[in-house]
Amino acid sequence: MKGPLFYSKILLFGEYGIIKDSKGLSIPYNFFKGALKTDANPSEASKKSNQNLREFTGYLEMVVKNTPDLVSFDFEALKNDVNAGMYFDSSIPQGYGVGSSGALVAAIYDKYASHKITVLENLTREKLLKLKVIFGKMESFFHGKSSGLDPLNSYLSLPILINSKDNIESTSIPSQNKKGKGAVFLLDSGTTGETAPMVQLFMEKMKQEGFRNMLKDQFIKHTDACVEDFINGNVKSLFKNLKQLSHVVLHNFKPMIPAKFHQLWKQGIETNAYYLKLCGSGGGGYILGFTQDLEKAKKALKDYNLEVVYNF
């Protein structure tokens, strides 16, 4: 048995901001993927994943018991498959901010949810919000609290525009210019990041008035502008706003940036060769980079492996 593939995602803009109603833009990233599988001779990793699915199943039973009107699953089929050794076979790195648990949640919903909302129907805003709530509840098993956006992205395999908490829509982004010099890229920090402690840290900072004002007046302002610029293909304005955003993050989100990248981050802003920003909650995993000249960025970051996500 092998289920359909579910892809990783990249939140281009909106990390932390979407907790406080900034805009956000999330795109599927097909380089990494996962699928539900059963093998005759499971590896240690498969056994661990199977145990995880067993615990997840118990958690889902609790979700259905507490919110019976929200979602229901074919638990008989799910338990039979888990008992037969089903696991999630995935190339999506965990703790890297590219949605490893989101793809798993999407795969389970796709296969076992009763009366599921599908990609083929007319996806009204109400249906998207309902899916987001369901996925948020499901994914909370992994993160403590989840917005549901990662699984939504993986499930629909479409770019998603977040206007605010209660206003999301699938959107289109400008076609890639494969011959373009500019690019969005991933930079591997070499360490994994834990989502929950980073979000906890953010919530602690939110208790300070100065931090709240900075978030509203600078971080959210530049994030929203970047989303608008990216969707409308305003590259010149996008890079102006990216520079501001990168600067704001360096000064106010330092704990979320691995220490060895503080200097590289600053260097990008000073030389304009590239601009870095958080990918997901930070603390490790991938860092997201934007450049108008990929060759120049590669030279400046020669010690690192750049994974291109999108070409301008």
Secondary structure, 3 states (H helix, E strand, C coil): CECCCEEEEEEEECCCHHHHCCCEEEEEEEEEEEEEECCCCCCHHHHHHHHHHHHHHHHHHHHHHHCCCCCCECHHHHHHHHHCCCEEEECCCCCCCCCHHHHHHHHHHHHHECCCCCCCCCCCHHHHHHHHHHHHHHHHHHHCCCCCHHHHHHHHCCCEEEEECCEEEECCCCCCCCCCCCEEEEEECCCCCCHHHHHHHHHHHCCCHHHHHHHHHHHHHHHHHHHHHHHHCCHHHHHHHHHHHHHHHHHHCHHHCCHHHHHHHHHHHHHCCCEEEECCCCCCCEEEEEECCHHHHHHHCCCCCEEEEEEC
